[in-house]
Amino acid sequence: MAALTLQTLVPGGSASTLVAAAGGGDTCPAGDGVFLEALNGSGAPITITLVTPGLYEGLAIADRAVIVPAGERWKIPVPRLFAAADGQCAITYSGVTSLTVGVFKAS
């Protein structure tokens, strides 16, 4: 797993960078206002799963699976609910060919 670096978007604009998704998945910080941006450059849909590490009142919380259609760029919120003890969210992908991702937060 590769650790995605949180990029802060500033008023008035800022450059942002997407990187190739890692075959074994990635991690990113989770929190208020944080989102994962995914650009699916492949010819097929790709499922991106945010892994939920915890329980609520003893019950497992379901992972969030988002299907990003071929050729589309999506923004997926990554709230604290998805943070493991280290504050990071684990992300898995059904495929990584032509998938680029980045994690962002507005300042």
N, C-alpha and C positions, 0 to 999 in steps of 0.2 A: 504494500500500500504506500502511496505517495501522499505527503502532507501538502494540501493546497494552501497557499499563502493568502490571507485575508487582504483584500485591496480596498482602500477607503476612497469612496467617490466624494468629491468636494463640490460645493456650489460653484456654478460657472463652468463645470465640466472637468474631466480628468481622463487621462488615457487608461484603458483597461486592457488586460491581457488574458487570453484563454490559452490553456495548455492541453496537450493530448491527455485524454483520460487513461489511467493506468489499468492494465489488464487485470490485476489483482484487486482493483478498487482503490479508492482514495479516502482521505480524511480531511475534514475542514472544521474550523471553529463553528460552534452553534451559539445562537443568542438572538436577542431582539434586533430586528432590522437586517439580519444576515440573510443572504440569498445565494443560491448556487445558480449560475448561468450555464446552460448547456446548449451547444450548437451541434445538431446532428446532421453532418454532411453526407451521411450514407444514404443508400436507396431504400432502407427499411426502418421501421420504428425501433427505438431502443428504450428499454425499461431501465429507469434509474431508481434505485431503492435507497432510502435513508433508513438506516438501522436504528431502531429504538432500543436503548440498552436497559431500560428500567421497568419498574412495576408501579402501579398506582393502586393503593389499598390492596396489595397482594395479587393484583391481576396484571397479566402481561399487556403491554401496549403494542398494538400492531405496528409493523414497519410501514412506512409510506412509500408506495410504488407509484411512480409517475411515468407514463408512456409519452416519450417525445417523438412526434411524427418525423418521418424522413424530411430532410431539408429545412427543418424549423429550429428556431432559437427560443428557448424557454427559460424563464426565471422561476426557481423553486425555493420558497421560504425554508429556512433551516432554523426554527426556533429552539430554545433551550431544552425543550422536551427530548430532543435527539442527542443531547450531550451526554457522553460517558463521564466517568469520574474526572477525567483529564480535560473536560470541556470540549472534546472533539466529537464530531459526528462521523460515523463510518458510512461510506457510500459504496454501493456495488452497481455494476452495469451488466446488462444482458449482452452487450457487445461494445467494443471500443473502436472499431474501425471507423475512421473519419469522425470521431466524437471528440470535441474539445470542450473544456470546462474551466470555470473560474469561480471564485467565491468573493462576494462583495458586501459592503455595508456603506450606507450614506453617512457622511459626517454630520 
